[in-house]
């Protein structure tokens, strides 16, 4: 097992490759990326035995920006008349697994193999259970990933639940609520799933919290917070959804989100305004460093080139502002499944700094 298979958004293979290449070099691990534009998959090959597993153990999956999911393993060429036997032989070379995930790339070609993966799923699981390579009761065992590049080309790999995405291919199965004003509502819901452990939702997304939604109209993100029984200041010159306004939980302020200042600190600030990433990161830095919010989720719209390095610059800008204000906190970015030409940034203040809160007056 000398290779990591990385899932990413189609068209962002170069960013995922650059990210792993840089992080591997920082860990002193030699490796190289193999990419094909539009495939939504990246191979990261470590020629030295054991180095791929070492890299996977040393890197924190949550810190990866453009990688949705990963697995440690190798590729197989399999005959169409018997795909299961080679897979079982490959599984004998790896650890026991607790869960079987059949995956494809997140592309039209990948989706076209849904019938094949569905057909193979039950008989493959049955054989894995009989050979005891799959043991559902072994909770601490890794997950087994069988990723189909085609009907004859398969990746067999493993990931560990404490250092990987909790969903096959890194894609959460979320549905747009019928009551939500726009599909963008899923961006915020997915961000919560990624950045906030589920057992902390009742504490960090609690009823009665005060929140600000910058660039709110028509209210997709506001709807998520209202659904958690928060009080929301929705800032946008455009109209808000009438049902949200009738909830009694939303105050609509007609203003430019970049210029708005809160009357008092709030628990949450969220923003999905389409603008240059440097402007959005400056907005985020200002809200955090001035003590206007305790947690924030902001989307950075990416340029056409040097997207990975643009994100790093945005994160550095926010971190510098936090350091200057004496704030201890966490900052993370992820290109979520619901994102397109953007990434989602989350900041949480753990310890306030020496700043004085600057309200609007």
PyMOL commands that set and color helices and strands:
alter all, ss='L'
color gray80, all
select helices_A, chain A and resi 13-26+51-58+61-63+84-91+108-111+114-131+161-163+168-170+185-195+198-204+220-227+242-246+277-289+307-325
alter helices_A, ss='H'
color red, helices_A
select strands_A, chain A and resi 3-7+32-35+41-45+69-77+97-104+142-148+153-159+210-214+231-235+250-253+266-271+293-301+328-334+342-351
alter strands_A, ss='S'
color yellow, strands_A
deselect
rebuild
show_as cartoon
